[in-house]
Amino acid sequence: METRNVAVCDRFGNRLKTYPITLEKRANGPGNDEFAVAALEWAKRDKLVPAVELDHLTVKVPAVLKLWR
């Protein structure tokens, strides 16, 4: 499983809420778009904004950092 903290933002880029999204790990790994869709689904379930504003939400998915030792 891979977990990322995905920020859901309003149309102006202000962070409204950060969701810890966990997706199943695969050979290619889950893509940023999969994390974004999952975070937007949670925002819709939580009624983070009125329904008319859902189309204006954006997400910020952090890059995966690989640390080498």
PDB file of N, CA, C and O in Angstrom:
ATOM      1  N   MET A   1       0.841  -1.173   0.000  1.00  0.00           N
ATOM      2  CA  MET A   1       0.000   0.000   0.000  1.00  0.00           C
ATOM      3  C   MET A   1       0.890   1.241   0.000  1.00  0.00           C
ATOM      4  O   MET A   1       1.946   1.271   0.632  1.00  0.00           O
ATOM      5  N   GLU A   2       0.446   2.238  -0.708  1.00  0.00           N
ATOM      6  CA  GLU A   2       1.183   3.502  -0.762  1.00  0.00           C
ATOM      7  C   GLU A   2       0.267   4.613  -0.274  1.00  0.00           C
ATOM      8  O   GLU A   2      -0.879   4.718  -0.712  1.00  0.00           O
ATOM      9  N   THR A   3       0.770   5.435   0.626  1.00  0.00           N
ATOM     10  CA  THR A   3      -0.020   6.519   1.194  1.00  0.00           C
ATOM     11  C   THR A   3       0.632   7.859   0.891  1.00  0.00           C
ATOM     12  O   THR A   3       1.846   8.022   1.010  1.00  0.00           O
ATOM     13  N   ARG A   4      -0.202   8.810   0.499  1.00  0.00           N
ATOM     14  CA  ARG A   4       0.263  10.188   0.297  1.00  0.00           C
ATOM     15  C   ARG A   4      -0.755  11.133   0.909  1.00  0.00           C
ATOM     16  O   ARG A   4      -1.954  10.855   0.904  1.00  0.00           O
ATOM     17  N   ASN A   5      -0.281  12.231   1.428  1.00  0.00           N
ATOM     18  CA  ASN A   5      -1.158  13.273   1.951  1.00  0.00           C
ATOM     19  C   ASN A   5      -1.470  14.226   0.808  1.00  0.00           C
ATOM     20  O   ASN A   5      -0.602  14.965   0.343  1.00  0.00           O
ATOM     21  N   VAL A   6      -2.728  14.198   0.359  1.00  0.00           N
ATOM     22  CA  VAL A   6      -3.144  14.980  -0.802  1.00  0.00           C
ATOM     23  C   VAL A   6      -3.960  16.179  -0.326  1.00  0.00           C
ATOM     24  O   VAL A   6      -4.952  16.023   0.386  1.00  0.00           O
ATOM     25  N   ALA A   7      -3.535  17.366  -0.723  1.00  0.00           N
ATOM     26  CA  ALA A   7      -4.219  18.596  -0.331  1.00  0.00           C
ATOM     27  C   ALA A   7      -5.298  18.931  -1.349  1.00  0.00           C
ATOM     28  O   ALA A   7      -5.048  18.933  -2.555  1.00  0.00           O
ATOM     29  N   VAL A   8      -6.501  19.215  -0.857  1.00  0.00           N
ATOM     30  CA  VAL A   8      -7.601  19.680  -1.699  1.00  0.00           C
ATOM     31  C   VAL A   8      -7.681  21.188  -1.508  1.00  0.00           C
ATOM     32  O   VAL A   8      -7.736  21.687  -0.384  1.00  0.00           O
ATOM     33  N   CYS A   9      -7.687  21.910  -2.640  1.00  0.00           N
ATOM     34  CA  CYS A   9      -7.631  23.371  -2.600  1.00  0.00           C
ATOM     35  C   CYS A   9      -8.823  23.985  -3.323  1.00  0.00           C
ATOM     36  O   CYS A   9      -9.435  23.358  -4.188  1.00  0.00           O
ATOM     37  N   ASP A  10      -9.140  25.220  -2.955  1.00  0.00           N
ATOM     38  CA  ASP A  10     -10.217  25.934  -3.646  1.00  0.00           C
ATOM     39  C   ASP A  10      -9.688  26.514  -4.954  1.00  0.00           C
ATOM     40  O   ASP A  10      -8.531  26.300  -5.315  1.00  0.00           O
ATOM     41  N   ARG A  11     -10.533  27.238  -5.646  1.00  0.00           N
ATOM     42  CA  ARG A  11     -10.161  27.767  -6.966  1.00  0.00           C
ATOM     43  C   ARG A  11      -9.002  28.762  -6.909  1.00  0.00           C
ATOM     44  O   ARG A  11      -8.371  29.040  -7.928  1.00  0.00           O
ATOM     45  N   PHE A  12      -8.723  29.296  -5.720  1.00  0.00           N
ATOM     46  CA  PHE A  12      -7.638  30.264  -5.567  1.00  0.00           C
ATOM     47  C   PHE A  12      -6.340  29.623  -5.087  1.00  0.00           C
ATOM     48  O   PHE A  12      -5.330  30.306  -4.917  1.00  0.00           O
ATOM     49  N   GLY A  13      -6.370  28.303  -4.869  1.00  0.00           N
ATOM     50  CA  GLY A  13      -5.180  27.600  -4.416  1.00  0.00           C
ATOM     51  C   GLY A  13      -5.027  27.519  -2.908  1.00  0.00           C
ATOM     52  O   GLY A  13      -4.003  27.047  -2.414  1.00  0.00           O
ATOM     53  N   ASN A  14      -6.029  27.972  -2.172  1.00  0.00           N
ATOM     54  CA  ASN A  14      -5.990  27.889  -0.710  1.00  0.00           C
ATOM     55  C   ASN A  14      -6.339  26.476  -0.269  1.00  0.00           C
ATOM     56  O   ASN A  14      -7.355  25.919  -0.685  1.00  0.00           O
ATOM     57  N   ARG A  15      -5.494  25.904   0.573  1.00  0.00           N
ATOM     58  CA  ARG A  15      -5.728  24.543   1.040  1.00  0.00           C
ATOM     59  C   ARG A  15      -6.935  24.507   1.953  1.00  0.00           C
ATOM     60  O   ARG A  15      -7.024  25.261   2.922  1.00  0.00           O
ATOM     61  N   LEU A  16      -7.872  23.611   1.627  1.00  0.00           N
ATOM     62  CA  LEU A  16      -9.067  23.444   2.442  1.00  0.00           C
ATOM     63  C   LEU A  16      -8.905  22.291   3.423  1.00  0.00           C
ATOM     64  O   LEU A  16      -9.285  22.396   4.590  1.00  0.00           O
ATOM     65  N   LYS A  17      -8.342  21.199   2.943  1.00  0.00           N
ATOM     66  CA  LYS A  17      -8.158  20.018   3.788  1.00  0.00           C
ATOM     67  C   LYS A  17      -7.136  19.099   3.136  1.00  0.00           C
ATOM     68  O   LYS A  17      -7.006  19.061   1.912  1.00  0.00           O
ATOM     69  N   THR A  18      -6.415  18.359   3.971  1.00  0.00           N
ATOM     70  CA  THR A  18      -5.462  17.369   3.475  1.00  0.00           C
ATOM     71  C   THR A  18      -5.968  15.984   3.861  1.00  0.00           C
ATOM     72  O   THR A  18      -6.282  15.720   5.022  1.00  0.00           O
ATOM     73  N   TYR A  19      -6.041  15.115   2.871  1.00  0.00           N
ATOM     74  CA  TYR A  19      -6.511  13.753   3.097  1.00  0.00           C
ATOM     75  C   TYR A  19      -5.348  12.777   2.963  1.00  0.00           C
ATOM     76  O   TYR A  19      -4.581  12.868   2.004  1.00  0.00           O
ATOM     77  N   PRO A  20      -5.202  11.845   3.905  1.00  0.00           N
ATOM     78  CA  PRO A  20      -4.218  10.772   3.722  1.00  0.00           C
ATOM     79  C   PRO A  20      -4.863   9.703   2.834  1.00  0.00           C
ATOM     80  O   PRO A  20      -5.786   9.010   3.263  1.00  0.00           O
ATOM     81  N   ILE A  21      -4.387   9.575   1.630  1.00  0.00           N
ATOM     82  CA  ILE A  21      -4.957   8.642   0.654  1.00  0.00           C
ATOM     83  C   ILE A  21      -4.038   7.430   0.533  1.00  0.00           C
ATOM     84  O   ILE A  21      -2.838   7.568   0.295  1.00  0.00           O
ATOM     85  N   THR A  22      -4.613   6.249   0.701  1.00  0.00           N
ATOM     86  CA  THR A  22      -3.861   5.004   0.594  1.00  0.00           C
ATOM     87  C   THR A  22      -4.397   4.206  -0.583  1.00  0.00           C
ATOM     88  O   THR A  22      -5.593   3.927  -0.660  1.00  0.00           O
ATOM     89  N   LEU A  23      -3.510   3.842  -1.498  1.00  0.00           N
ATOM     90  CA  LEU A  23      -3.877   3.039  -2.655  1.00  0.00           C
ATOM     91  C   LEU A  23      -2.977   1.813  -2.726  1.00  0.00           C
ATOM     92  O   LEU A  23      -1.867   1.795  -2.194  1.00  0.00           O
ATOM     93  N   GLU A  24      -3.486   0.803  -3.391  1.00  0.00           N
ATOM     94  CA  GLU A  24      -2.729  -0.437  -3.532  1.00  0.00           C
ATOM     95  C   GLU A  24      -1.491  -0.205  -4.392  1.00  0.00           C
ATOM     96  O   GLU A  24      -1.561   0.438  -5.440  1.00  0.00           O
ATOM     97  N   LYS A  25      -0.372  -0.729  -3.940  1.00  0.00           N
ATOM     98  CA  LYS A  25       0.888  -0.575  -4.660  1.00  0.00           C
ATOM     99  C   LYS A  25       0.932  -1.592  -5.797  1.00  0.00           C
ATOM    100  O   LYS A  25       0.585  -2.758  -5.611  1.00  0.00           O
ATOM    101  N   ARG A  26       1.359  -1.141  -6.974  1.00  0.00           N
ATOM    102  CA  ARG A  26       1.480  -2.013  -8.150  1.00  0.00           C
ATOM    103  C   ARG A  26       2.886  -1.849  -8.724  1.00  0.00           C
ATOM    104  O   ARG A  26       3.688  -1.052  -8.238  1.00  0.00           O
ATOM    105  N   ALA A  27       3.155  -2.611  -9.751  1.00  0.00           N
ATOM    106  CA  ALA A  27       4.478  -2.544 -10.384  1.00  0.00           C
ATOM    107  C   ALA A  27       4.773  -1.120 -10.861  1.00  0.00           C
ATOM    108  O   ALA A  27       5.870  -0.606 -10.639  1.00  0.00           O
ATOM    109  N   ASN A  28       3.805  -0.488 -11.511  1.00  0.00           N
ATOM    110  CA  ASN A  28       3.998   0.887 -11.986  1.00  0.00           C
ATOM    111  C   ASN A  28       3.739   1.892 -10.878  1.00  0.00           C
ATOM    112  O   ASN A  28       4.093   3.065 -10.993  1.00  0.00           O
ATOM    113  N   GLY A  29       3.122   1.427  -9.812  1.00  0.00           N
ATOM    114  CA  GLY A  29       2.753   2.328  -8.717  1.00  0.00           C
ATOM    115  C   GLY A  29       1.517   3.116  -9.091  1.00  0.00           C
ATOM    116  O   GLY A  29       1.301   3.385 -10.272  1.00  0.00           O
ATOM    117  N   PRO A  30       0.699   3.495  -8.123  1.00  0.00           N
ATOM    118  CA  PRO A  30      -0.459   4.326  -8.452  1.00  0.00           C
ATOM    119  C   PRO A  30       0.002   5.703  -8.919  1.00  0.00           C
ATOM    120  O   PRO A  30       0.949   6.268  -8.372  1.00  0.00           O
ATOM    121  N   GLY A  31      -0.667   6.230  -9.924  1.00  0.00           N
ATOM    122  CA  GLY A  31      -0.294   7.530 -10.466  1.00  0.00           C
ATOM    123  C   GLY A  31      -0.885   8.671  -9.668  1.00  0.00           C
ATOM    124  O   GLY A  31      -1.804   8.484  -8.871  1.00  0.00           O
ATOM    125  N   ASN A  32      -0.341   9.862  -9.895  1.00  0.00           N
ATOM    126  CA  ASN A  32      -0.836  11.055  -9.204  1.00  0.00           C
ATOM    127  C   ASN A  32      -2.316  11.279  -9.465  1.00  0.00           C
ATOM    128  O   ASN A  32      -3.047  11.733  -8.584  1.00  0.00           O
ATOM    129  N   ASP A  33      -2.762  10.956 -10.691  1.00  0.00           N
ATOM    130  CA  ASP A  33      -4.168  11.163 -11.016  1.00  0.00           C
ATOM    131  C   ASP A  33      -5.082  10.280 -10.172  1.00  0.00           C
ATOM    132  O   ASP A  33      -6.191  10.692  -9.833  1.00  0.00           O
ATOM    133  N   GLU A  34      -4.638   9.082  -9.830  1.00  0.00           N
ATOM    134  CA  GLU A  34      -5.439   8.193  -8.982  1.00  0.00           C
ATOM    135  C   GLU A  34      -5.561   8.763  -7.565  1.00  0.00           C
ATOM    136  O   GLU A  34      -6.626   8.685  -6.951  1.00  0.00           O
ATOM    137  N   PHE A  35      -4.480   9.330  -7.053  1.00  0.00           N
ATOM    138  CA  PHE A  35      -4.524   9.966  -5.737  1.00  0.00           C
ATOM    139  C   PHE A  35      -5.439  11.196  -5.780  1.00  0.00           C
ATOM    140  O   PHE A  35      -6.191  11.448  -4.838  1.00  0.00           O
ATOM    141  N   ALA A  36      -5.372  11.948  -6.863  1.00  0.00           N
ATOM    142  CA  ALA A  36      -6.196  13.147  -7.002  1.00  0.00           C
ATOM    143  C   ALA A  36      -7.679  12.793  -7.037  1.00  0.00           C
ATOM    144  O   ALA A  36      -8.488  13.437  -6.368  1.00  0.00           O
ATOM    145  N   VAL A  37      -8.037  11.779  -7.808  1.00  0.00           N
ATOM    146  CA  VAL A  37      -9.438  11.365  -7.905  1.00  0.00           C
ATOM    147  C   VAL A  37      -9.951  10.906  -6.546  1.00  0.00           C
ATOM    148  O   VAL A  37     -11.063  11.254  -6.148  1.00  0.00           O
ATOM    149  N   ALA A  38      -9.146  10.130  -5.836  1.00  0.00           N
ATOM    150  CA  ALA A  38      -9.560   9.637  -4.514  1.00  0.00           C
ATOM    151  C   ALA A  38      -9.775  10.802  -3.537  1.00  0.00           C
ATOM    152  O   ALA A  38     -10.739  10.795  -2.772  1.00  0.00           O
ATOM    153  N   ALA A  39      -8.896  11.786  -3.560  1.00  0.00           N
ATOM    154  CA  ALA A  39      -9.034  12.937  -2.658  1.00  0.00           C
ATOM    155  C   ALA A  39     -10.284  13.745  -2.996  1.00  0.00           C
ATOM    156  O   ALA A  39     -10.982  14.213  -2.096  1.00  0.00           O
ATOM    157  N   LEU A  40     -10.569  13.909  -4.277  1.00  0.00           N
ATOM    158  CA  LEU A  40     -11.771  14.650  -4.666  1.00  0.00           C
ATOM    159  C   LEU A  40     -13.034  13.893  -4.282  1.00  0.00           C
ATOM    160  O   LEU A  40     -14.042  14.507  -3.933  1.00  0.00           O
ATOM    161  N   GLU A  41     -12.989  12.571  -4.343  1.00  0.00           N
ATOM    162  CA  GLU A  41     -14.137  11.770  -3.905  1.00  0.00           C
ATOM    163  C   GLU A  41     -14.384  11.968  -2.410  1.00  0.00           C
ATOM    164  O   GLU A  41     -15.530  12.085  -1.976  1.00  0.00           O
ATOM    165  N   TRP A  42     -13.308  12.003  -1.625  1.00  0.00           N
ATOM    166  CA  TRP A  42     -13.463  12.236  -0.186  1.00  0.00           C
ATOM    167  C   TRP A  42     -14.006  13.631   0.087  1.00  0.00           C
ATOM    168  O   TRP A  42     -14.837  13.812   0.977  1.00  0.00           O
ATOM    169  N   ALA A  43     -13.544  14.612  -0.669  1.00  0.00           N
ATOM    170  CA  ALA A  43     -14.034  15.976  -0.490  1.00  0.00           C
ATOM    171  C   ALA A  43     -15.534  16.048  -0.786  1.00  0.00           C
ATOM    172  O   ALA A  43     -16.277  16.757  -0.108  1.00  0.00           O
ATOM    173  N   LYS A  44     -15.966  15.307  -1.803  1.00  0.00           N
ATOM    174  CA  LYS A  44     -17.388  15.271  -2.138  1.00  0.00           C
ATOM    175  C   LYS A  44     -18.190  14.599  -1.030  1.00  0.00           C
ATOM    176  O   LYS A  44     -19.247  15.095  -0.640  1.00  0.00           O
ATOM    177  N   ARG A  45     -17.689  13.465  -0.517  1.00  0.00           N
ATOM    178  CA  ARG A  45     -18.369  12.750   0.577  1.00  0.00           C
ATOM    179  C   ARG A  45     -18.465  13.599   1.839  1.00  0.00           C
ATOM    180  O   ARG A  45     -19.479  13.584   2.536  1.00  0.00           O
ATOM    181  N   ASP A  46     -17.395  14.338   2.124  1.00  0.00           N
ATOM    182  CA  ASP A  46     -17.355  15.177   3.326  1.00  0.00           C
ATOM    183  C   ASP A  46     -18.132  16.483   3.164  1.00  0.00           C
ATOM    184  O   ASP A  46     -18.299  17.240   4.120  1.00  0.00           O
ATOM    185  N   LYS A  47     -18.605  16.738   1.939  1.00  0.00           N
ATOM    186  CA  LYS A  47     -19.300  18.003   1.627  1.00  0.00           C
ATOM    187  C   LYS A  47     -18.427  19.184   2.033  1.00  0.00           C
ATOM    188  O   LYS A  47     -18.860  20.109   2.720  1.00  0.00           O
ATOM    189  N   LEU A  48     -17.172  19.109   1.577  1.00  0.00           N
ATOM    190  CA  LEU A  48     -16.175  20.131   1.896  1.00  0.00           C
ATOM    191  C   LEU A  48     -16.602  21.515   1.390  1.00  0.00           C
ATOM    192  O   LEU A  48     -16.360  22.532   2.039  1.00  0.00           O
ATOM    193  N   VAL A  49     -17.238  21.526   0.225  1.00  0.00           N
ATOM    194  CA  VAL A  49     -17.773  22.764  -0.362  1.00  0.00           C
ATOM    195  C   VAL A  49     -19.164  22.456  -0.902  1.00  0.00           C
ATOM    196  O   VAL A  49     -19.508  21.285  -1.056  1.00  0.00           O
ATOM    197  N   PRO A  50     -19.970  23.470  -1.194  1.00  0.00           N
ATOM    198  CA  PRO A  50     -21.272  23.221  -1.820  1.00  0.00           C
ATOM    199  C   PRO A  50     -21.099  22.498  -3.168  1.00  0.00           C
ATOM    200  O   PRO A  50     -20.067  22.635  -3.824  1.00  0.00           O
ATOM    201  N   ALA A  51     -22.097  21.746  -3.561  1.00  0.00           N
ATOM    202  CA  ALA A  51     -22.014  20.931  -4.777  1.00  0.00           C
ATOM    203  C   ALA A  51     -21.647  21.746  -6.017  1.00  0.00           C
ATOM    204  O   ALA A  51     -20.949  21.244  -6.898  1.00  0.00           O
ATOM    205  N   VAL A  52     -22.103  22.983  -6.096  1.00  0.00           N
ATOM    206  CA  VAL A  52     -21.801  23.804  -7.277  1.00  0.00           C
ATOM    207  C   VAL A  52     -20.327  24.183  -7.352  1.00  0.00           C
ATOM    208  O   VAL A  52     -19.846  24.563  -8.420  1.00  0.00           O
ATOM    209  N   GLU A  53     -19.605  24.088  -6.248  1.00  0.00           N
ATOM    210  CA  GLU A  53     -18.179  24.449  -6.211  1.00  0.00           C
ATOM    211  C   GLU A  53     -17.254  23.262  -6.459  1.00  0.00           C
ATOM    212  O   GLU A  53     -16.048  23.457  -6.610  1.00  0.00           O
ATOM    213  N   LEU A  54     -17.780  22.038  -6.506  1.00  0.00           N
ATOM    214  CA  LEU A  54     -16.928  20.850  -6.645  1.00  0.00           C
ATOM    215  C   LEU A  54     -16.060  20.888  -7.898  1.00  0.00           C
ATOM    216  O   LEU A  54     -14.916  20.433  -7.872  1.00  0.00           O
ATOM    217  N   ASP A  55     -16.593  21.426  -8.995  1.00  0.00           N
ATOM    218  CA  ASP A  55     -15.828  21.481 -10.243  1.00  0.00           C
ATOM    219  C   ASP A  55     -14.640  22.424 -10.172  1.00  0.00           C
ATOM    220  O   ASP A  55     -13.747  22.363 -11.016  1.00  0.00           O
ATOM    221  N   HIS A  56     -14.622  23.293  -9.176  1.00  0.00           N
ATOM    222  CA  HIS A  56     -13.546  24.284  -9.067  1.00  0.00           C
ATOM    223  C   HIS A  56     -12.432  23.856  -8.110  1.00  0.00           C
ATOM    224  O   HIS A  56     -11.444  24.573  -7.948  1.00  0.00           O
ATOM    225  N   LEU A  57     -12.584  22.706  -7.483  1.00  0.00           N
ATOM    226  CA  LEU A  57     -11.546  22.226  -6.562  1.00  0.00           C
ATOM    227  C   LEU A  57     -10.333  21.744  -7.342  1.00  0.00           C
ATOM    228  O   LEU A  57     -10.455  21.217  -8.447  1.00  0.00           O
ATOM    229  N   THR A  58      -9.168  21.933  -6.751  1.00  0.00           N
ATOM    230  CA  THR A  58      -7.922  21.408  -7.311  1.00  0.00           C
ATOM    231  C   THR A  58      -7.227  20.590  -6.236  1.00  0.00           C
ATOM    232  O   THR A  58      -7.579  20.667  -5.059  1.00  0.00           O
ATOM    233  N   VAL A  59      -6.250  19.815  -6.642  1.00  0.00           N
ATOM    234  CA  VAL A  59      -5.510  19.002  -5.676  1.00  0.00           C
ATOM    235  C   VAL A  59      -4.020  19.206  -5.872  1.00  0.00           C
ATOM    236  O   VAL A  59      -3.548  19.538  -6.959  1.00  0.00           O
ATOM    237  N   LYS A  60      -3.298  18.995  -4.782  1.00  0.00           N
ATOM    238  CA  LYS A  60      -1.833  19.034  -4.819  1.00  0.00           C
ATOM    239  C   LYS A  60      -1.348  17.693  -4.288  1.00  0.00           C
ATOM    240  O   LYS A  60      -1.495  17.381  -3.106  1.00  0.00           O
ATOM    241  N   VAL A  61      -0.769  16.910  -5.189  1.00  0.00           N
ATOM    242  CA  VAL A  61      -0.251  15.597  -4.824  1.00  0.00           C
ATOM    243  C   VAL A  61       1.267  15.720  -4.699  1.00  0.00           C
ATOM    244  O   VAL A  61       1.936  16.097  -5.661  1.00  0.00           O
ATOM    245  N   PRO A  62       1.812  15.407  -3.528  1.00  0.00           N
ATOM    246  CA  PRO A  62       3.255  15.528  -3.367  1.00  0.00           C
ATOM    247  C   PRO A  62       4.004  14.489  -4.191  1.00  0.00           C
ATOM    248  O   PRO A  62       3.506  13.387  -4.424  1.00  0.00           O
ATOM    249  N   ALA A  63       5.177  14.844  -4.617  1.00  0.00           N
ATOM    250  CA  ALA A  63       6.016  13.911  -5.360  1.00  0.00           C
ATOM    251  C   ALA A  63       6.552  12.852  -4.416  1.00  0.00           C
ATOM    252  O   ALA A  63       6.747  13.096  -3.225  1.00  0.00           O
ATOM    253  N   VAL A  64       6.786  11.680  -4.966  1.00  0.00           N
ATOM    254  CA  VAL A  64       7.373  10.613  -4.168  1.00  0.00           C
ATOM    255  C   VAL A  64       8.880  10.817  -4.156  1.00  0.00           C
ATOM    256  O   VAL A  64       9.513  10.914  -5.207  1.00  0.00           O
ATOM    257  N   LEU A  65       9.436  10.879  -2.979  1.00  0.00           N
ATOM    258  CA  LEU A  65      10.878  11.058  -2.839  1.00  0.00           C
ATOM    259  C   LEU A  65      11.537   9.720  -2.526  1.00  0.00           C
ATOM    260  O   LEU A  65      11.104   8.989  -1.636  1.00  0.00           O
ATOM    261  N   LYS A  66      12.571   9.422  -3.260  1.00  0.00           N
ATOM    262  CA  LYS A  66      13.338   8.215  -2.976  1.00  0.00           C
ATOM    263  C   LYS A  66      14.641   8.624  -2.324  1.00  0.00           C
ATOM    264  O   LYS A  66      15.419   9.392  -2.889  1.00  0.00           O
ATOM    265  N   LEU A  67      14.867   8.114  -1.152  1.00  0.00           N
ATOM    266  CA  LEU A  67      16.082   8.426  -0.428  1.00  0.00           C
ATOM    267  C   LEU A  67      17.084   7.301  -0.631  1.00  0.00           C
ATOM    268  O   LEU A  67      16.777   6.133  -0.394  1.00  0.00           O
ATOM    269  N   TRP A  68      18.251   7.651  -1.061  1.00  0.00           N
ATOM    270  CA  TRP A  68      19.297   6.656  -1.306  1.00  0.00           C
ATOM    271  C   TRP A  68      20.296   6.695  -0.167  1.00  0.00           C
ATOM    272  O   TRP A  68      20.663   7.762   0.324  1.00  0.00           O
ATOM    273  N   ARG A  69      20.715   5.555   0.231  1.00  0.00           N
ATOM    274  CA  ARG A  69      21.714   5.460   1.280  1.00  0.00           C
ATOM    275  C   ARG A  69      22.930   4.774   0.775  1.00  0.00           C
ATOM    276  O   ARG A  69      23.893   4.597   1.521  1.00  0.00           O
TER     277      ARG A  69
END
